[in-house]
Amino acid sequence: MMYLAGLFDDSQGYNIQNFLQIVIAESALPDHIPVGGELVSVSKQEIMIQLIKTISVYLATLACVILIIKKML
């Protein structure tokens, strides 16, 4: 079974986003107890929407900076 997981970290005052593909396999250890985390399925469409939103924010910021610099000159 394959999952596409999105990892989000906003703990340091800036947003870090990484996406990775995880293949879940059965444990070879008989008394293995999994700890921590939560695996959430994320569709490729959701990833693309988030990517487009992020790029749009960066482009809008860049456009504003360019306009401000042009007005200052």
mmJSON file of the N, C-alpha and C atoms, coordinates in Angstrom:
{"data_MODEL":{"atom_site":{
"group_PDB":["ATOM","ATOM","ATOM","ATOM","ATOM","ATOM","ATOM","ATOM","ATOM","ATOM","ATOM","ATOM","ATOM","ATOM","ATOM","ATOM","ATOM","ATOM","ATOM","ATOM","ATOM","ATOM","ATOM","ATOM","ATOM","ATOM","ATOM","ATOM","ATOM","ATOM","ATOM","ATOM","ATOM","ATOM","ATOM","ATOM","ATOM","ATOM","ATOM","ATOM","ATOM","ATOM","ATOM","ATOM","ATOM","ATOM","ATOM","ATOM","ATOM","ATOM","ATOM","ATOM","ATOM","ATOM","ATOM","ATOM","ATOM","ATOM","ATOM","ATOM","ATOM","ATOM","ATOM","ATOM","ATOM","ATOM","ATOM","ATOM","ATOM","ATOM","ATOM","ATOM","ATOM","ATOM","ATOM","ATOM","ATOM","ATOM","ATOM","ATOM","ATOM","ATOM","ATOM","ATOM","ATOM","ATOM","ATOM","ATOM","ATOM","ATOM","ATOM","ATOM","ATOM","ATOM","ATOM","ATOM","ATOM","ATOM","ATOM","ATOM","ATOM","ATOM","ATOM","ATOM","ATOM","ATOM","ATOM","ATOM","ATOM","ATOM","ATOM","ATOM","ATOM","ATOM","ATOM","ATOM","ATOM","ATOM","ATOM","ATOM","ATOM","ATOM","ATOM","ATOM","ATOM","ATOM","ATOM","ATOM","ATOM","ATOM","ATOM","ATOM","ATOM","ATOM","ATOM","ATOM","ATOM","ATOM","ATOM","ATOM","ATOM","ATOM","ATOM","ATOM","ATOM","ATOM","ATOM","ATOM","ATOM","ATOM","ATOM","ATOM","ATOM","ATOM","ATOM","ATOM","ATOM","ATOM","ATOM","ATOM","ATOM","ATOM","ATOM","ATOM","ATOM","ATOM","ATOM","ATOM","ATOM","ATOM","ATOM","ATOM","ATOM","ATOM","ATOM","ATOM","ATOM","ATOM","ATOM","ATOM","ATOM","ATOM","ATOM","ATOM","ATOM","ATOM","ATOM","ATOM","ATOM","ATOM","ATOM","ATOM","ATOM","ATOM","ATOM","ATOM","ATOM","ATOM","ATOM","ATOM","ATOM","ATOM","ATOM","ATOM","ATOM","ATOM","ATOM","ATOM","ATOM","ATOM","ATOM","ATOM","ATOM","ATOM","ATOM","ATOM","ATOM","ATOM","ATOM"],
"id":[1,2,3,4,5,6,7,8,9,10,11,12,13,14,15,16,17,18,19,20,21,22,23,24,25,26,27,28,29,30,31,32,33,34,35,36,37,38,39,40,41,42,43,44,45,46,47,48,49,50,51,52,53,54,55,56,57,58,59,60,61,62,63,64,65,66,67,68,69,70,71,72,73,74,75,76,77,78,79,80,81,82,83,84,85,86,87,88,89,90,91,92,93,94,95,96,97,98,99,100,101,102,103,104,105,106,107,108,109,110,111,112,113,114,115,116,117,118,119,120,121,122,123,124,125,126,127,128,129,130,131,132,133,134,135,136,137,138,139,140,141,142,143,144,145,146,147,148,149,150,151,152,153,154,155,156,157,158,159,160,161,162,163,164,165,166,167,168,169,170,171,172,173,174,175,176,177,178,179,180,181,182,183,184,185,186,187,188,189,190,191,192,193,194,195,196,197,198,199,200,201,202,203,204,205,206,207,208,209,210,211,212,213,214,215,216,217,218,219],
"type_symbol":["N","C","C","N","C","C","N","C","C","N","C","C","N","C","C","N","C","C","N","C","C","N","C","C","N","C","C","N","C","C","N","C","C","N","C","C","N","C","C","N","C","C","N","C","C","N","C","C","N","C","C","N","C","C","N","C","C","N","C","C","N","C","C","N","C","C","N","C","C","N","C","C","N","C","C","N","C","C","N","C","C","N","C","C","N","C","C","N","C","C","N","C","C","N","C","C","N","C","C","N","C","C","N","C","C","N","C","C","N","C","C","N","C","C","N","C","C","N","C","C","N","C","C","N","C","C","N","C","C","N","C","C","N","C","C","N","C","C","N","C","C","N","C","C","N","C","C","N","C","C","N","C","C","N","C","C","N","C","C","N","C","C","N","C","C","N","C","C","N","C","C","N","C","C","N","C","C","N","C","C","N","C","C","N","C","C","N","C","C","N","C","C","N","C","C","N","C","C","N","C","C","N","C","C","N","C","C","N","C","C","N","C","C","N","C","C","N","C","C"],
"label_atom_id":["N","CA","C","N","CA","C","N","CA","C","N","CA","C","N","CA","C","N","CA","C","N","CA","C","N","CA","C","N","CA","C","N","CA","C","N","CA","C","N","CA","C","N","CA","C","N","CA","C","N","CA","C","N","CA","C","N","CA","C","N","CA","C","N","CA","C","N","CA","C","N","CA","C","N","CA","C","N","CA","C","N","CA","C","N","CA","C","N","CA","C","N","CA","C","N","CA","C","N","CA","C","N","CA","C","N","CA","C","N","CA","C","N","CA","C","N","CA","C","N","CA","C","N","CA","C","N","CA","C","N","CA","C","N","CA","C","N","CA","C","N","CA","C","N","CA","C","N","CA","C","N","CA","C","N","CA","C","N","CA","C","N","CA","C","N","CA","C","N","CA","C","N","CA","C","N","CA","C","N","CA","C","N","CA","C","N","CA","C","N","CA","C","N","CA","C","N","CA","C","N","CA","C","N","CA","C","N","CA","C","N","CA","C","N","CA","C","N","CA","C","N","CA","C","N","CA","C","N","CA","C","N","CA","C","N","CA","C","N","CA","C","N","CA","C","N","CA","C","N","CA","C","N","CA","C"],
"label_alt_id":[null,null,null,null,null,null,null,null,null,null,null,null,null,null,null,null,null,null,null,null,null,null,null,null,null,null,null,null,null,null,null,null,null,null,null,null,null,null,null,null,null,null,null,null,null,null,null,null,null,null,null,null,null,null,null,null,null,null,null,null,null,null,null,null,null,null,null,null,null,null,null,null,null,null,null,null,null,null,null,null,null,null,null,null,null,null,null,null,null,null,null,null,null,null,null,null,null,null,null,null,null,null,null,null,null,null,null,null,null,null,null,null,null,null,null,null,null,null,null,null,null,null,null,null,null,null,null,null,null,null,null,null,null,null,null,null,null,null,null,null,null,null,null,null,null,null,null,null,null,null,null,null,null,null,null,null,null,null,null,null,null,null,null,null,null,null,null,null,null,null,null,null,null,null,null,null,null,null,null,null,null,null,null,null,null,null,null,null,null,null,null,null,null,null,null,null,null,null,null,null,null,null,null,null,null,null,null,null,null,null,null,null,null,null,null,null,null,null,null],
"label_comp_id":["MET","MET","MET","MET","MET","MET","TYR","TYR","TYR","LEU","LEU","LEU","ALA","ALA","ALA","GLY","GLY","GLY","LEU","LEU","LEU","PHE","PHE","PHE","ASP","ASP","ASP","ASP","ASP","ASP","SER","SER","SER","GLN","GLN","GLN","GLY","GLY","GLY","TYR","TYR","TYR","ASN","ASN","ASN","ILE","ILE","ILE","GLN","GLN","GLN","ASN","ASN","ASN","PHE","PHE","PHE","LEU","LEU","LEU","GLN","GLN","GLN","ILE","ILE","ILE","VAL","VAL","VAL","ILE","ILE","ILE","ALA","ALA","ALA","GLU","GLU","GLU","SER","SER","SER","ALA","ALA","ALA","LEU","LEU","LEU","PRO","PRO","PRO","ASP","ASP","ASP","HIS","HIS","HIS","ILE","ILE","ILE","PRO","PRO","PRO","VAL","VAL","VAL","GLY","GLY","GLY","GLY","GLY","GLY","GLU","GLU","GLU","LEU","LEU","LEU","VAL","VAL","VAL","SER","SER","SER","VAL","VAL","VAL","SER","SER","SER","LYS","LYS","LYS","GLN","GLN","GLN","GLU","GLU","GLU","ILE","ILE","ILE","MET","MET","MET","ILE","ILE","ILE","GLN","GLN","GLN","LEU","LEU","LEU","ILE","ILE","ILE","LYS","LYS","LYS","THR","THR","THR","ILE","ILE","ILE","SER","SER","SER","VAL","VAL","VAL","TYR","TYR","TYR","LEU","LEU","LEU","ALA","ALA","ALA","THR","THR","THR","LEU","LEU","LEU","ALA","ALA","ALA","CYS","CYS","CYS","VAL","VAL","VAL","ILE","ILE","ILE","LEU","LEU","LEU","ILE","ILE","ILE","ILE","ILE","ILE","LYS","LYS","LYS","LYS","LYS","LYS","MET","MET","MET","LEU","LEU","LEU"],
"label_asym_id":["A","A","A","A","A","A","A","A","A","A","A","A","A","A","A","A","A","A","A","A","A","A","A","A","A","A","A","A","A","A","A","A","A","A","A","A","A","A","A","A","A","A","A","A","A","A","A","A","A","A","A","A","A","A","A","A","A","A","A","A","A","A","A","A","A","A","A","A","A","A","A","A","A","A","A","A","A","A","A","A","A","A","A","A","A","A","A","A","A","A","A","A","A","A","A","A","A","A","A","A","A","A","A","A","A","A","A","A","A","A","A","A","A","A","A","A","A","A","A","A","A","A","A","A","A","A","A","A","A","A","A","A","A","A","A","A","A","A","A","A","A","A","A","A","A","A","A","A","A","A","A","A","A","A","A","A","A","A","A","A","A","A","A","A","A","A","A","A","A","A","A","A","A","A","A","A","A","A","A","A","A","A","A","A","A","A","A","A","A","A","A","A","A","A","A","A","A","A","A","A","A","A","A","A","A","A","A","A","A","A","A","A","A","A","A","A","A","A","A"],
"label_entity_id":["1","1","1","1","1","1","1","1","1","1","1","1","1","1","1","1","1","1","1","1","1","1","1","1","1","1","1","1","1","1","1","1","1","1","1","1","1","1","1","1","1","1","1","1","1","1","1","1","1","1","1","1","1","1","1","1","1","1","1","1","1","1","1","1","1","1","1","1","1","1","1","1","1","1","1","1","1","1","1","1","1","1","1","1","1","1","1","1","1","1","1","1","1","1","1","1","1","1","1","1","1","1","1","1","1","1","1","1","1","1","1","1","1","1","1","1","1","1","1","1","1","1","1","1","1","1","1","1","1","1","1","1","1","1","1","1","1","1","1","1","1","1","1","1","1","1","1","1","1","1","1","1","1","1","1","1","1","1","1","1","1","1","1","1","1","1","1","1","1","1","1","1","1","1","1","1","1","1","1","1","1","1","1","1","1","1","1","1","1","1","1","1","1","1","1","1","1","1","1","1","1","1","1","1","1","1","1","1","1","1","1","1","1","1","1","1","1","1","1"],
"label_seq_id":[1,1,1,2,2,2,3,3,3,4,4,4,5,5,5,6,6,6,7,7,7,8,8,8,9,9,9,10,10,10,11,11,11,12,12,12,13,13,13,14,14,14,15,15,15,16,16,16,17,17,17,18,18,18,19,19,19,20,20,20,21,21,21,22,22,22,23,23,23,24,24,24,25,25,25,26,26,26,27,27,27,28,28,28,29,29,29,30,30,30,31,31,31,32,32,32,33,33,33,34,34,34,35,35,35,36,36,36,37,37,37,38,38,38,39,39,39,40,40,40,41,41,41,42,42,42,43,43,43,44,44,44,45,45,45,46,46,46,47,47,47,48,48,48,49,49,49,50,50,50,51,51,51,52,52,52,53,53,53,54,54,54,55,55,55,56,56,56,57,57,57,58,58,58,59,59,59,60,60,60,61,61,61,62,62,62,63,63,63,64,64,64,65,65,65,66,66,66,67,67,67,68,68,68,69,69,69,70,70,70,71,71,71,72,72,72,73,73,73],
"pdbx_PDB_ins_code":[null,null,null,null,null,null,null,null,null,null,null,null,null,null,null,null,null,null,null,null,null,null,null,null,null,null,null,null,null,null,null,null,null,null,null,null,null,null,null,null,null,null,null,null,null,null,null,null,null,null,null,null,null,null,null,null,null,null,null,null,null,null,null,null,null,null,null,null,null,null,null,null,null,null,null,null,null,null,null,null,null,null,null,null,null,null,null,null,null,null,null,null,null,null,null,null,null,null,null,null,null,null,null,null,null,null,null,null,null,null,null,null,null,null,null,null,null,null,null,null,null,null,null,null,null,null,null,null,null,null,null,null,null,null,null,null,null,null,null,null,null,null,null,null,null,null,null,null,null,null,null,null,null,null,null,null,null,null,null,null,null,null,null,null,null,null,null,null,null,null,null,null,null,null,null,null,null,null,null,null,null,null,null,null,null,null,null,null,null,null,null,null,null,null,null,null,null,null,null,null,null,null,null,null,null,null,null,null,null,null,null,null,null,null,null,null,null,null,null],
"Cartn_x":[0.847,0.0,0.898,0.599,1.416,0.6,1.238,0.6,1.428,0.757,1.435,1.182,2.227,2.07,2.664,1.97,2.484,2.923,4.108,4.634,4.704,4.112,4.084,4.712,5.624,6.251,6.2,5.465,5.356,5.846,6.701,7.082,8.172,8.918,10.026,9.7,8.43,8.057,8.069,8.411,8.324,7.797,7.234,6.55,7.483,7.608,8.386,7.405,7.424,6.538,7.349,7.221,7.873,6.845,6.944,6.05,6.89,6.531,7.271,6.327,6.801,5.995,6.502,5.579,5.936,5.273,6.045,5.497,5.462,4.276,4.104,4.3,5.179,5.428,5.132,4.879,4.636,5.941,5.822,6.995,7.548,8.884,9.537,9.684,9.47,9.6,8.258,8.223,6.946,6.253,7.001,6.378,6.691,6.679,6.944,5.722,5.942,4.869,5.19,4.38,4.656,4.391,5.223,5.064,5.067,4.318,4.358,3.839,3.44,3.048,1.689,1.262,-0.01,0.154,-0.25,-0.14,-1.465,-1.424,-2.629,-2.45,-3.418,-3.362,-3.649,-2.806,-2.96,-2.978,-3.998,-4.09,-3.122,-2.77,-1.884,-2.529,-3.853,-4.566,-4.374,-4.465,-4.264,-2.841,-1.87,-0.479,-0.297,-0.883,-0.754,-1.429,-2.58,-3.277,-2.402,-1.81,-0.938,0.288,0.858,2.025,1.678,0.537,0.11,-0.14,-0.766,-1.0,0.323,1.271,2.567,3.297,3.317,3.98,3.283,1.958,1.206,1.565,1.709,2.087,3.48,4.42,5.773,5.779,5.012,4.958,4.315,3.251,2.601,3.549,4.285,5.261,6.351,6.846,7.875,7.356,6.115,5.526,5.41,4.997,4.893,6.261,7.27,8.623,9.104,8.875,9.283,8.57,7.267,6.514,7.027,7.322,7.837,9.194,10.055,11.375,11.241,10.321,10.116,9.643,8.761,8.247,9.331,10.27,11.353,12.387,12.495,13.518,13.108],
"Cartn_y":[-1.169,0.0,1.24,2.22,3.417,4.638,5.542,6.771,7.96,9.051,10.309,11.203,11.545,12.292,13.679,14.654,16.019,16.348,16.891,17.261,18.777,19.347,20.793,21.144,22.116,22.565,24.084,24.637,26.09,26.52,25.696,25.927,26.984,27.306,28.245,29.626,29.916,31.221,31.315,30.24,30.19,28.812,28.729,27.512,26.648,25.393,24.418,23.347,23.051,22.019,21.021,19.772,18.696,17.633,17.042,15.956,14.743,13.608,12.401,11.228,10.213,9.016,7.948,7.321,6.33,5.007,3.942,2.607,1.924,1.521,0.887,-0.627,-1.164,-2.608,-3.163,-4.45,-5.085,-5.14,-5.024,-5.064,-6.479,-6.572,-7.877,-8.242,-7.262,-7.513,-7.949,-9.039,-9.558,-8.648,-7.936,-7.09,-5.615,-5.218,-3.833,-2.966,-1.84,-0.894,0.42,0.821,2.084,3.277,4.321,5.503,6.777,7.766,9.11,9.26,10.482,10.849,10.329,10.852,10.453,10.459,9.398,9.297,9.71,10.753,11.281,11.216,10.663,10.567,11.936,12.361,13.644,13.384,13.879,13.652,14.561,14.153,14.973,16.312,16.335,17.581,18.576,18.092,18.964,19.511,18.689,19.126,20.214,20.014,20.997,22.314,22.251,23.465,24.235,23.543,24.19,24.788,24.078,24.572,25.836,25.822,26.989,28.19,27.951,29.04,29.625,28.768,29.228,30.042,29.542,30.262,31.601,31.622,32.867,33.915,33.492,34.425,34.996,34.136,34.616,35.577,35.263,36.139,37.485,37.466,38.718,39.571,38.934,39.656,40.263,39.491,39.986,41.161,41.073,42.164,43.433,43.293,44.454,45.088,44.273,44.787,45.531,44.974,45.626,46.967,47.011,48.268,49.324,48.912,49.844,50.395,49.537,49.981,50.946,50.649,51.537,52.915,52.967,54.251,55.04,54.337,55.001,55.6,55.074,55.573,56.8],
"Cartn_z":[0.0,0.0,0.0,-0.859,-0.954,-0.543,0.172,0.623,0.151,-0.14,-0.429,0.773,1.482,2.738,2.605,3.186,3.227,4.64,4.779,6.085,6.176,7.209,7.381,8.723,8.729,9.973,10.001,10.952,11.08,12.465,13.083,14.475,14.652,13.617,13.751,13.185,12.933,12.43,10.919,10.24,8.79,8.397,7.204,6.779,5.943,6.3,5.531,5.061,3.776,3.244,2.439,2.766,2.024,1.738,0.579,0.22,-0.143,0.39,0.108,-0.026,-0.693,-0.896,0.063,0.777,1.785,1.428,1.496,1.287,2.65,3.072,4.378,4.231,5.049,5.037,6.432,6.487,7.784,8.572,9.89,10.747,10.832,10.793,10.943,12.423,13.313,14.745,15.319,16.083,16.587,17.599,18.448,19.467,19.216,17.956,17.569,17.876,18.574,18.892,18.18,17.166,16.475,17.394,17.266,18.104,17.267,17.727,17.177,15.769,15.444,14.096,13.672,12.552,11.971,10.463,9.814,8.365,7.751,6.924,6.298,4.789,4.117,2.669,2.051,1.105,0.427,-1.069,-1.746,-3.187,-3.938,-5.152,-5.979,-6.294,-6.416,-6.693,-5.54,-4.291,-3.132,-3.102,-3.469,-3.498,-4.554,-5.741,-6.818,-6.434,-5.781,-5.344,-4.356,-3.395,-2.406,-3.092,-4.054,-4.779,-5.569,-6.252,-7.032,-6.112,-4.958,-4.007,-3.508,-3.199,-2.7,-3.76,-4.989,-6.081,-6.324,-6.252,-6.452,-5.407,-4.171,-3.1,-3.363,-3.752,-4.044,-5.228,-6.278,-7.446,-7.108,-6.305,-5.904,-5.067,-4.171,-3.347,-4.225,-5.168,-6.083,-6.902,-7.392,-8.175,-7.334,-6.078,-5.182,-4.949,-4.728,-4.503,-5.747,-6.919,-8.172,-8.336,-8.054,-8.172,-7.191,-5.982,-4.974,-5.408,-5.916,-6.36,-7.534,-8.472,-9.621,-9.161,-8.174,-7.677,-6.953,-6.338,-5.616,-6.566,-7.757,-8.706,-9.42],
"occupancy":[1.0,1.0,1.0,1.0,1.0,1.0,1.0,1.0,1.0,1.0,1.0,1.0,1.0,1.0,1.0,1.0,1.0,1.0,1.0,1.0,1.0,1.0,1.0,1.0,1.0,1.0,1.0,1.0,1.0,1.0,1.0,1.0,1.0,1.0,1.0,1.0,1.0,1.0,1.0,1.0,1.0,1.0,1.0,1.0,1.0,1.0,1.0,1.0,1.0,1.0,1.0,1.0,1.0,1.0,1.0,1.0,1.0,1.0,1.0,1.0,1.0,1.0,1.0,1.0,1.0,1.0,1.0,1.0,1.0,1.0,1.0,1.0,1.0,1.0,1.0,1.0,1.0,1.0,1.0,1.0,1.0,1.0,1.0,1.0,1.0,1.0,1.0,1.0,1.0,1.0,1.0,1.0,1.0,1.0,1.0,1.0,1.0,1.0,1.0,1.0,1.0,1.0,1.0,1.0,1.0,1.0,1.0,1.0,1.0,1.0,1.0,1.0,1.0,1.0,1.0,1.0,1.0,1.0,1.0,1.0,1.0,1.0,1.0,1.0,1.0,1.0,1.0,1.0,1.0,1.0,1.0,1.0,1.0,1.0,1.0,1.0,1.0,1.0,1.0,1.0,1.0,1.0,1.0,1.0,1.0,1.0,1.0,1.0,1.0,1.0,1.0,1.0,1.0,1.0,1.0,1.0,1.0,1.0,1.0,1.0,1.0,1.0,1.0,1.0,1.0,1.0,1.0,1.0,1.0,1.0,1.0,1.0,1.0,1.0,1.0,1.0,1.0,1.0,1.0,1.0,1.0,1.0,1.0,1.0,1.0,1.0,1.0,1.0,1.0,1.0,1.0,1.0,1.0,1.0,1.0,1.0,1.0,1.0,1.0,1.0,1.0,1.0,1.0,1.0,1.0,1.0,1.0,1.0,1.0,1.0,1.0,1.0,1.0,1.0,1.0,1.0,1.0,1.0,1.0],
"B_iso_or_equiv":[0.0,0.0,0.0,0.0,0.0,0.0,0.0,0.0,0.0,0.0,0.0,0.0,0.0,0.0,0.0,0.0,0.0,0.0,0.0,0.0,0.0,0.0,0.0,0.0,0.0,0.0,0.0,0.0,0.0,0.0,0.0,0.0,0.0,0.0,0.0,0.0,0.0,0.0,0.0,0.0,0.0,0.0,0.0,0.0,0.0,0.0,0.0,0.0,0.0,0.0,0.0,0.0,0.0,0.0,0.0,0.0,0.0,0.0,0.0,0.0,0.0,0.0,0.0,0.0,0.0,0.0,0.0,0.0,0.0,0.0,0.0,0.0,0.0,0.0,0.0,0.0,0.0,0.0,0.0,0.0,0.0,0.0,0.0,0.0,0.0,0.0,0.0,0.0,0.0,0.0,0.0,0.0,0.0,0.0,0.0,0.0,0.0,0.0,0.0,0.0,0.0,0.0,0.0,0.0,0.0,0.0,0.0,0.0,0.0,0.0,0.0,0.0,0.0,0.0,0.0,0.0,0.0,0.0,0.0,0.0,0.0,0.0,0.0,0.0,0.0,0.0,0.0,0.0,0.0,0.0,0.0,0.0,0.0,0.0,0.0,0.0,0.0,0.0,0.0,0.0,0.0,0.0,0.0,0.0,0.0,0.0,0.0,0.0,0.0,0.0,0.0,0.0,0.0,0.0,0.0,0.0,0.0,0.0,0.0,0.0,0.0,0.0,0.0,0.0,0.0,0.0,0.0,0.0,0.0,0.0,0.0,0.0,0.0,0.0,0.0,0.0,0.0,0.0,0.0,0.0,0.0,0.0,0.0,0.0,0.0,0.0,0.0,0.0,0.0,0.0,0.0,0.0,0.0,0.0,0.0,0.0,0.0,0.0,0.0,0.0,0.0,0.0,0.0,0.0,0.0,0.0,0.0,0.0,0.0,0.0,0.0,0.0,0.0,0.0,0.0,0.0,0.0,0.0,0.0],
"pdbx_formal_charge":[null,null,null,null,null,null,null,null,null,null,null,null,null,null,null,null,null,null,null,null,null,null,null,null,null,null,null,null,null,null,null,null,null,null,null,null,null,null,null,null,null,null,null,null,null,null,null,null,null,null,null,null,null,null,null,null,null,null,null,null,null,null,null,null,null,null,null,null,null,null,null,null,null,null,null,null,null,null,null,null,null,null,null,null,null,null,null,null,null,null,null,null,null,null,null,null,null,null,null,null,null,null,null,null,null,null,null,null,null,null,null,null,null,null,null,null,null,null,null,null,null,null,null,null,null,null,null,null,null,null,null,null,null,null,null,null,null,null,null,null,null,null,null,null,null,null,null,null,null,null,null,null,null,null,null,null,null,null,null,null,null,null,null,null,null,null,null,null,null,null,null,null,null,null,null,null,null,null,null,null,null,null,null,null,null,null,null,null,null,null,null,null,null,null,null,null,null,null,null,null,null,null,null,null,null,null,null,null,null,null,null,null,null,null,null,null,null,null,null],
"auth_seq_id":[1,1,1,2,2,2,3,3,3,4,4,4,5,5,5,6,6,6,7,7,7,8,8,8,9,9,9,10,10,10,11,11,11,12,12,12,13,13,13,14,14,14,15,15,15,16,16,16,17,17,17,18,18,18,19,19,19,20,20,20,21,21,21,22,22,22,23,23,23,24,24,24,25,25,25,26,26,26,27,27,27,28,28,28,29,29,29,30,30,30,31,31,31,32,32,32,33,33,33,34,34,34,35,35,35,36,36,36,37,37,37,38,38,38,39,39,39,40,40,40,41,41,41,42,42,42,43,43,43,44,44,44,45,45,45,46,46,46,47,47,47,48,48,48,49,49,49,50,50,50,51,51,51,52,52,52,53,53,53,54,54,54,55,55,55,56,56,56,57,57,57,58,58,58,59,59,59,60,60,60,61,61,61,62,62,62,63,63,63,64,64,64,65,65,65,66,66,66,67,67,67,68,68,68,69,69,69,70,70,70,71,71,71,72,72,72,73,73,73],
"auth_comp_id":["MET","MET","MET","MET","MET","MET","TYR","TYR","TYR","LEU","LEU","LEU","ALA","ALA","ALA","GLY","GLY","GLY","LEU","LEU","LEU","PHE","PHE","PHE","ASP","ASP","ASP","ASP","ASP","ASP","SER","SER","SER","GLN","GLN","GLN","GLY","GLY","GLY","TYR","TYR","TYR","ASN","ASN","ASN","ILE","ILE","ILE","GLN","GLN","GLN","ASN","ASN","ASN","PHE","PHE","PHE","LEU","LEU","LEU","GLN","GLN","GLN","ILE","ILE","ILE","VAL","VAL","VAL","ILE","ILE","ILE","ALA","ALA","ALA","GLU","GLU","GLU","SER","SER","SER","ALA","ALA","ALA","LEU","LEU","LEU","PRO","PRO","PRO","ASP","ASP","ASP","HIS","HIS","HIS","ILE","ILE","ILE","PRO","PRO","PRO","VAL","VAL","VAL","GLY","GLY","GLY","GLY","GLY","GLY","GLU","GLU","GLU","LEU","LEU","LEU","VAL","VAL","VAL","SER","SER","SER","VAL","VAL","VAL","SER","SER","SER","LYS","LYS","LYS","GLN","GLN","GLN","GLU","GLU","GLU","ILE","ILE","ILE","MET","MET","MET","ILE","ILE","ILE","GLN","GLN","GLN","LEU","LEU","LEU","ILE","ILE","ILE","LYS","LYS","LYS","THR","THR","THR","ILE","ILE","ILE","SER","SER","SER","VAL","VAL","VAL","TYR","TYR","TYR","LEU","LEU","LEU","ALA","ALA","ALA","THR","THR","THR","LEU","LEU","LEU","ALA","ALA","ALA","CYS","CYS","CYS","VAL","VAL","VAL","ILE","ILE","ILE","LEU","LEU","LEU","ILE","ILE","ILE","ILE","ILE","ILE","LYS","LYS","LYS","LYS","LYS","LYS","MET","MET","MET","LEU","LEU","LEU"],
"auth_asym_id":["A","A","A","A","A","A","A","A","A","A","A","A","A","A","A","A","A","A","A","A","A","A","A","A","A","A","A","A","A","A","A","A","A","A","A","A","A","A","A","A","A","A","A","A","A","A","A","A","A","A","A","A","A","A","A","A","A","A","A","A","A","A","A","A","A","A","A","A","A","A","A","A","A","A","A","A","A","A","A","A","A","A","A","A","A","A","A","A","A","A","A","A","A","A","A","A","A","A","A","A","A","A","A","A","A","A","A","A","A","A","A","A","A","A","A","A","A","A","A","A","A","A","A","A","A","A","A","A","A","A","A","A","A","A","A","A","A","A","A","A","A","A","A","A","A","A","A","A","A","A","A","A","A","A","A","A","A","A","A","A","A","A","A","A","A","A","A","A","A","A","A","A","A","A","A","A","A","A","A","A","A","A","A","A","A","A","A","A","A","A","A","A","A","A","A","A","A","A","A","A","A","A","A","A","A","A","A","A","A","A","A","A","A","A","A","A","A","A","A"],
"auth_atom_id":["N","CA","C","N","CA","C","N","CA","C","N","CA","C","N","CA","C","N","CA","C","N","CA","C","N","CA","C","N","CA","C","N","CA","C","N","CA","C","N","CA","C","N","CA","C","N","CA","C","N","CA","C","N","CA","C","N","CA","C","N","CA","C","N","CA","C","N","CA","C","N","CA","C","N","CA","C","N","CA","C","N","CA","C","N","CA","C","N","CA","C","N","CA","C","N","CA","C","N","CA","C","N","CA","C","N","CA","C","N","CA","C","N","CA","C","N","CA","C","N","CA","C","N","CA","C","N","CA","C","N","CA","C","N","CA","C","N","CA","C","N","CA","C","N","CA","C","N","CA","C","N","CA","C","N","CA","C","N","CA","C","N","CA","C","N","CA","C","N","CA","C","N","CA","C","N","CA","C","N","CA","C","N","CA","C","N","CA","C","N","CA","C","N","CA","C","N","CA","C","N","CA","C","N","CA","C","N","CA","C","N","CA","C","N","CA","C","N","CA","C","N","CA","C","N","CA","C","N","CA","C","N","CA","C","N","CA","C","N","CA","C","N","CA","C","N","CA","C","N","CA","C","N","CA","C"],
"pdbx_PDB_model_num":[1,1,1,1,1,1,1,1,1,1,1,1,1,1,1,1,1,1,1,1,1,1,1,1,1,1,1,1,1,1,1,1,1,1,1,1,1,1,1,1,1,1,1,1,1,1,1,1,1,1,1,1,1,1,1,1,1,1,1,1,1,1,1,1,1,1,1,1,1,1,1,1,1,1,1,1,1,1,1,1,1,1,1,1,1,1,1,1,1,1,1,1,1,1,1,1,1,1,1,1,1,1,1,1,1,1,1,1,1,1,1,1,1,1,1,1,1,1,1,1,1,1,1,1,1,1,1,1,1,1,1,1,1,1,1,1,1,1,1,1,1,1,1,1,1,1,1,1,1,1,1,1,1,1,1,1,1,1,1,1,1,1,1,1,1,1,1,1,1,1,1,1,1,1,1,1,1,1,1,1,1,1,1,1,1,1,1,1,1,1,1,1,1,1,1,1,1,1,1,1,1,1,1,1,1,1,1,1,1,1,1,1,1,1,1,1,1,1,1]
}}}
